[in-house]
Amino acid sequence: MFVLGDLHGMAHAFASLLARAGFDTECDLVWSLGDLIDRGPYSERCLALLEQPWFRAIRGNHEQLMLDAVEDQGAWLQWMANGGDWSPGYPWDAPQVRSRLAALPWACQLTTGVGRIGLIHADVAPAHDWPQWLAALEQDRGEARQTALWSRRSANQAARGLPGRQVCGVDLVLVGHSIVTKCLQWGNFWFMDTGAVISDGRSAALSMLEVHPGLKLWSEPTAQDPVASRWWSGQLERTSAALARAS
């Protein structure tokens, strides 16, 4: 069993990473920490992974941006500003697409050979243990879910070298969202977003943690990735064209 950091349309890097890890679609399973889409070249391919029996995902803030874009123009503009420029020509507002994203869980708990592992896209609110956090996400449509998708509080504390935080009720908490130069353990948090789509960063990589039967980190370097670099170079033109069509 594997847990994948933020993918952001980097389907080609994911394919290379699976090959590197010897992933077997007949018997292995990979969980994504969210942000399958936006900013990278193959968002459609990454969404199609949700149809595969060996692939699971929790919800990221970019999936939520796509869902919210259906509701009003302001939300659509926010999505465009955050990487939704790939979407013209894709039926992103079709009911079947929306229902697939709306079904993505806010969090997940895995039972593995190394213990209980919690998956959350961005963060766990302070003063919550893991069972309390799962209950808050189930009940709350406001602050708890905003924290789960957007907060960088724990990541910022880790970056400042503050003492590691221990979330009780679970052995490890794997998160994405906040880019780190390499996978970072802080308390029982593991930060997994190593900036796969940031091709001009020297440390850019797509990271995946094997969590069963033991722990092993797998990484696919994406620095200077030519496909991602070409995609980034056309972002302004694509966004401008999308805005012009909508006006």
Secondary structure, DSSP 8 states (H G I E B T S, - for coil): -EEE---TT-HHHHHHHHHHHT--TTT--EEE-S--SSSSTTHHHHHHGGGSTTEEE---HHHHHHHHTTT-HHHHHHHHHTTGGG-TTS-TTSHHHHHHHHTS-SEEEEEETTEEEEEESS---TT--HHHHHHHHHH-SSHHHHHHHH--HHHHHHHTT------TTSSEEEE-SS--SS-EEETTEEE----TT-TTSTT-EEEEEE-SSS-EEEEEE-TT-HHHHHHHHTHHHHHHHHHHHH-
